[in-house]
Amino acid sequence: AALDHGAPAAGVVTELPDFSSAGLVPTDQLVFGGHDVVETPLSKQVERLTAGGVLPAGLGTLITAELAEAERNITLLPGNRNAAEGGDLPVGAVAHHPPDPQPGQFGVVRRMAEDIRAFRLRYDLEHVVAINVASTEAPYEVDVDSAAELRMALGERDVLPPSSLGALAAFEAGAAYMDFTPSTSIKPEAVREWAIEKGLPYGGQDAKTGETLVKSVLAPMFVHRALPVHAWSGTNLLGGGDGATLADPRAAESKGVSKERGLSEMLGDVAGEVHIDYVDPMGDWKTAWDHVVFSGFLGVRMTLQFTWQGCDSALAAPLVLDLARLSALALERKHVGAMPFLGFYFKDPIESSEHALARQYDALVRWVREC
Ligand SMILES: O=P([O-])([O-])O[C@@H]1[C@@H](O)[C@H](O)[C@@H](O)[C@H](O)[C@@H]1O
């Protein structure tokens, strides 16, 4: 809605000339839906984000009509409360899920898939792309190896974490699936096989929005200039819901693995670690400080340092738009399975070991042109 009112589309890569003849769905034709555990009405969230400097002043007034329309369409799930029940959501909002006859996690998948199907029907959509932007989960050991085994286990026990159930729901509903997080979701072979059986594309994982984005430009520079890197240390300070989630060492473990993958694959073993610290008053803002020790001709020691200060939501939002448009194109072209050509967007690119941003961009543009 903000873009329709003339707000700048900075950061939307698919608006660049390289993508103009790709036949991507225009951003003003995208329809958004989602599940959220937050009960705060959208208009209040906009006020909060504006006060925090995440949204430009005045935007809330410009998009009042769209916000009201979105709020009218909110459906409460069991557990949420509307205003009449002491919650914050609109009074008209009602819980709509009847108890599920299917047992165990199969029932959860089926219910979520029904929501996605209902969304498609309601807006008469040609393609649906499910994007996981939920909180990062702790690592999860999945002990089944194939889609067939998974089908059996789902009715009997808790075999998958929520992110993977979401992925299966997307596939059951005929949607593409994209993981913006480092959670388990599409990591298990059995989940990927499920997507392939359904003839659908999937991609991810863990969007590179800040520190890792800069690293994926700088690390290739050291490689191409034959400058050995000895240590690369990074500290990330952030608040917000993401920061609070990552204060849990188990969730931080998933994020840490993802954040460290690129550097080790580009440079091999270098000393140093990545740290993430939760600093509540920073809200949605993050600061990353990186310190790199390298050497030049005759072994002379040198240092590079950079500081990246970004607004996490403003960095992530344009990537969500890109990934929705590109995944819709993949659906249009009947692409099945992993989408490694979208590695440009991710810290842990699926089925790809390319991390250098420029090469990833070229691969993306090549794929778009082949289409
Ligand atoms: O992309 P990047 O700046 O390297 O990594 C970031 C993490 O350091 C941060 O903890 C998380 O909240 C961001 O969403 C993002 O994943």
The ligand as an SDF file (V2000), in Angstrom:
LIG
                    3D

 16 16  0  0  0  0  0  0  0  0999 V2000
   21.7160  -10.5720    7.5420 O   0  0  0  0  0  0  0  0  0  0  0  0
   22.5900  -10.3920    8.7430 P   0  0  0  0  0  0  0  0  0  0  0  0
   22.6400   -8.9560    9.1740 O   0  0  0  0  0  0  0  0  0  0  0  0
   23.9080  -10.9900    8.6330 O   0  0  0  0  0  0  0  0  0  0  0  0
   21.9020  -11.1980    9.9320 O   0  0  0  0  0  0  0  0  0  0  0  0
   20.9450  -10.6450   10.8000 C   0  0  0  0  0  0  0  0  0  0  0  0
   21.2060  -11.2320   12.1630 C   0  0  0  0  0  0  0  0  0  0  0  0
   22.4910  -10.8400   12.6010 O   0  0  0  0  0  0  0  0  0  0  0  0
   20.2140  -10.7150   13.1510 C   0  0  0  0  0  0  0  0  0  0  0  0
   20.4540  -11.3230   14.3820 O   0  0  0  0  0  0  0  0  0  0  0  0
   18.7970  -11.0180   12.6930 C   0  0  0  0  0  0  0  0  0  0  0  0
   17.8960  -10.4880   13.5960 O   0  0  0  0  0  0  0  0  0  0  0  0
   18.5710  -10.4060   11.3250 C   0  0  0  0  0  0  0  0  0  0  0  0
   17.2650  -10.6590   10.8960 O   0  0  0  0  0  0  0  0  0  0  0  0
   19.5540  -10.9460   10.3390 C   0  0  0  0  0  0  0  0  0  0  0  0
   19.3710  -12.3390   10.1500 O   0  0  0  0  0  0  0  0  0  0  0  0
  1  2  2  0
  2  3  1  0
  2  4  1  0
  2  5  1  0
  5  6  1  0
  6  7  1  0
  6 15  1  0
  7  8  1  0
  7  9  1  0
  9 10  1  0
  9 11  1  0
 11 12  1  0
 11 13  1  0
 13 14  1  0
 13 15  1  0
 15 16  1  0
M  CHG  2   3  -1   4  -1
M  END
$$$$
